[in-house]
Amino acid sequence: MSLESNKNLGGIGAILLAIPFLNLIGIILVLIAMKGMADYYDENDIFKNALYGFIFGIIGVIALVALILMFAFGIAITSTATSPTALPFAGIGLLIITVLILYGFSLIGAIFYKKSLDTLSEKSGEHIFTTAGLILLIGAAIPVIGEILKFVAWIMAAVGFFNIKEKTQPTEPKEPVLPVKDKKFCTYCGAPLKPESSFCQKCGKKVD
């Protein structure tokens, strides 16, 4: 895909990432865009770190679902038992474990996303990616309130994607053009000469 397509995918994906219930679609679009950016800038760390961030996020969600099922299973057993029993995965203990697991995986994922955005910032020249990565990491480190910071971070990342410009090819330095009065010509054949020439390159005769 072209740079323009990857820019649009990344921008739209980052916006969807900031919207609840559309996060999964958003992260898939961002990953596709990051792969395109990695190929465009020939820097695989852009995609690799974003992929690691996604994987840790998915592990956190799976852990959350597993703990919820364990909690529901524990409640079901307790309700059918003849006498109340304290299950190890029920009550406040489950809540603490869930919060710690979600916090840990969310923080690790944010670290990898920040690395990806920092590299993209360096390669593209859009420094807003660096700021977005830092805000995303701070948001992951602060429970509850951090969700607002994550929203801001992904919106900033969307702006960065839309602002990326194509690489400019370096131009070769041109030879200086000498003024007409400084140009030398062969007195025998009239061919132009280089200022340091002692012989005419056309007729071969010695020149002053």
C-alpha positions in Angstrom: 0.0 0.0 0.0 1.0 3.6 -0.5 2.1 6.0 2.2 -1.2 7.8 1.8 -3.2 4.7 2.4 -1.2 3.8 5.5 -1.6 7.3 6.8 -5.3 7.1 6.5 -5.5 3.6 8.0 -3.4 4.7 11.0 -5.3 7.9 11.5 -8.7 6.3 11.4 -7.5 3.3 13.5 -6.1 5.6 16.2 -9.5 7.5 16.3 -11.4 4.2 16.7 -9.0 3.1 19.4 -10.1 6.1 21.4 -13.8 5.1 21.1 -15.1 2.4 23.5 -16.3 -0.9 21.8 -14.4 0.0 18.6 -10.9 -0.6 20.1 -10.4 -3.9 18.4 -11.1 -2.6 14.9 -8.9 0.4 15.7 -5.9 -1.5 16.8 -6.1 -3.8 13.8 -6.1 -0.8 11.5 -3.2 0.8 13.4 -1.2 -2.5 13.2 -1.7 -2.6 9.4 -0.6 1.0 9.2 2.4 0.4 11.4 3.5 -2.5 9.1 3.2 -0.2 6.1 5.2 2.5 7.9 7.9 -0.1 8.9 8.3 -1.1 5.3 8.2 2.6 4.1 11.0 3.7 6.5 12.8 0.3 6.5 12.5 0.1 10.3 10.9 -3.1 11.5 10.9 -1.9 15.2 7.9 0.3 14.3 5.7 -2.7 13.6 7.4 -5.1 16.0 6.9 -3.0 19.1 3.3 -2.2 18.2 2.6 -5.9 17.7 4.1 -6.7 21.2 1.9 -3.9 22.7 -1.2 -5.5 21.0 -0.2 -9.0 22.3 0.1 -7.9 25.9 -3.2 -6.1 25.6 -4.9 -9.3 24.4 -3.3 -11.3 27.2 -4.7 -8.9 29.7 -8.2 -9.2 28.2 -8.0 -13.0 28.2 -6.8 -12.9 31.8 -9.8 -10.7 32.7 -12.3 -13.0 31.1 -10.8 -16.0 32.7 -11.0 -14.4 36.2 -14.6 -13.3 35.6 -15.5 -16.9 34.7 -13.7 -18.2 37.8 -15.6 -15.7 39.9 -18.9 -16.8 38.3 -18.0 -20.4 38.8 -17.1 -19.7 42.5 -20.4 -17.9 43.1 -22.3 -20.8 41.5 -20.6 -23.4 43.7 -21.1 -21.3 46.8 -24.8 -20.9 46.1 -25.4 -24.6 45.7 -23.3 -25.6 48.7 -25.1 -26.7 51.9 -22.9 -24.5 54.0 -21.1 -21.2 53.1 -17.5 -21.8 51.9 -14.8 -19.3 51.2 -13.4 -19.9 47.8 -9.9 -18.6 47.0 -11.0 -16.9 43.8 -14.1 -15.2 45.1 -14.7 -11.9 46.7 -12.1 -9.2 47.3 -9.3 -11.6 46.5 -10.5 -12.0 42.9 -10.9 -8.2 42.5 -7.3 -7.5 43.6 -5.9 -10.2 41.3 -7.9 -8.8 38.4 -6.8 -5.3 39.0 -3.1 -6.3 39.3 -3.2 -8.4 36.1 -4.9 -5.8 34.1 -2.6 -3.0 35.4 0.5 -5.0 34.7 -0.3 -6.1 31.1 -1.7 -2.7 30.3 1.5 -1.0 31.5 3.8 -3.4 29.6 1.7 -3.0 26.4 1.9 0.8 26.7 5.7 0.6 27.0 5.9 -1.2 23.7 3.4 1.2 22.1 5.6 4.1 23.2 8.7 2.5 21.7 6.8 2.1 18.4 5.6 5.6 18.4 9.0 7.0 19.4 10.6 5.2 16.4 7.9 6.4 14.1 8.4 9.9 15.3 12.1 9.7 14.7 11.7 8.4 11.1 8.8 10.6 10.1 9.8 13.8 11.8 6.3 14.1 13.4 7.2 14.8 17.1 3.6 14.5 18.1 4.1 10.7 18.1 6.6 11.1 20.9 4.2 13.1 23.0 1.4 10.7 22.3 3.5 7.7 23.4 4.5 9.5 26.6 0.8 10.4 27.5 -0.2 6.8 26.6 2.3 5.4 29.1 1.3 7.9 31.8 -2.4 6.9 31.2 -1.5 3.2 31.6 0.3 4.0 34.9 -2.7 5.9 36.4 -5.8 3.7 37.0 -9.2 5.1 36.1 -8.2 8.7 35.3 -5.6 7.3 32.9 -8.4 6.3 30.5 -8.9 10.0 29.7 -5.1 10.3 29.0 -5.2 7.3 26.7 -8.1 8.8 24.8 -6.0 12.0 24.3 -2.9 10.0 23.3 -4.6 8.1 20.5 -6.3 11.3 19.2 -2.8 12.9 19.1 -1.5 9.8 17.3 -4.3 10.2 14.7 -3.2 13.8 14.1 0.4 12.5 13.6 -0.6 9.9 11.1 -2.6 12.4 9.0 0.4 14.9 9.1 3.1 12.4 7.9 4.8 13.6 4.7 6.6 11.7 2.0 10.4 11.5 2.2 12.2 14.0 0.0 15.0 12.6 -2.1 18.4 14.3 -1.6 19.5 16.3 -4.6 23.0 15.9 -6.0 25.0 19.1 -5.8 25.4 20.8 -9.1 28.7 22.0 -10.5 29.0 25.8 -10.1 28.2 27.7 -13.2 31.0 30.1 -14.1 30.2 33.6 -15.3 30.7 34.0 -19.0 33.6 36.4 -18.4 35.5 33.7 -16.4 35.0 31.0 -19.1 38.0 30.0 -21.3 37.9 29.0 -24.9 40.5 27.4 -27.1 42.1 30.0 -29.4 42.5 27.4 -32.1 39.1 25.6 -32.3 36.9 27.7 -30.0 36.0 24.8 -27.8 35.1 25.7 -24.1 37.9 24.9 -21.6 38.0 24.2 -18.0 39.7 26.9 -16.0 42.6 24.6 -15.0 43.1 23.1 -18.5 46.5 23.4 -20.2 45.5 21.5 -23.3 42.3 21.7 -25.4 40.3 18.5 -24.9 39.0 18.8 -28.5 41.9 19.6 -30.7 44.7 18.8 -28.2 46.7 21.9 -28.6 48.4 23.7 -25.8 46.5 26.8 -24.5 47.7 29.7 -22.4 
